[in-house]
Amino acid sequence: MAVFALVACGCGSDKSDTSQNAGQAYAVITDDTGKTVTLDKKPQRVVVLSSSLMNFAADVGGELAGRPTIKSDDAKVPDSYQSVPEVGPVFNVSAEAVIALKPDLIIASKSQHEALVPLFEQNGIKVVVLTSKTYDDVKRNMTIFGQIFDKKEIAEQHIADMDKKIEDIRHKFPGNHKKIAIIHATPSQVSVEMKNSIAGSCADILGLDNVAADGQVTSSDAQVPYSMEKLAQDNPDIIFITTMGKKEKVEKKMKTEFQNSPAWSVLEAVKNGRVYVLPENLFLLNPGLNYPESVEYMGRAVYGELH
């Protein structure tokens, strides 16, 4: 879990031990690899390596020295970062381009960039590695970005606004623990998403019964392999599908495959037309400040308001 401690006058008492150890450091961050990163002063040249992390920076009004190249139709470059130098697409970041920008801090995605961290650190660059999946991840990352860019109050307000929106959404729906499965489909395999995925986190917030979360999976798993036999045994009320690609095209293809497959056709969710393809921008790319929208989308699907 990533946590931070701002080491300046006025810090909360719960971080006092870290503050004393850090002396006059600007901030101390323990990232999602368990590594402690000490920032002696406010970073002046920050490079972020994913679109989700870029959006956190934009949300608090941080200045960037480098950003990823955005190719997905569902990801947008904030206006304030249009002219910021690019370091390559999220899944193929150019380490040379990053280092050439002479950053004093790199913020990287754990799932995409962890292998690059030793190279950056060998070049004397500090790196914070973060996970951006669950709602708790979003709130924690927002807090960390607020500290890095000295925008703590803005970050706190964003978190308070999201918390209120999500609480209001939860009260809209009955919370009767419908059984669901969240399937992630790729050309090579089918897996199910756990509570540490975006969709799984939304289901958890809504109090839904994710049939794949059987306690046999470690807390770090976001997706695990799953058999059709097990799915038939669990027989969820509702099936959600996450996959890359346009929602309408994927939805048509997947529903056709459901209807033509004997293994799937016996499922209650399939027979009752309760199969939903979740939009990529809300459930594959981290929605950030739009997390309440993701939660509401799933809630509307479960409780019959999405047609």
Secondary structure, 3 states (H helix, E strand, C coil): CCEEEECCCCCCHHHHHHHHHHCCCCEEEECCCCCEEEECCCCCCEEECCHHHHHHHHHHCCCCCEEEECCCCCCCCCHHHCCCCEEEEHHHCCHHHHHHCCCCEEEEEHHHHHHHHHHHHHCCCEEEEECCCCHHHHHHHHHHHHHHCCCHHHHHHHHHHHHHHHHHHHHHCCCCCCEEEEEEECCCCEEEECCCCHHHHHHHHCCCEECCCCCCCCCCCCEEECCHHHHHHHCCCEEEEECCCCHHHHHHHHHHHHHHCHHHHCCHHHHCCCEEECCHHHHCCCCHHHHHHHHHHHHHHHCCCCC
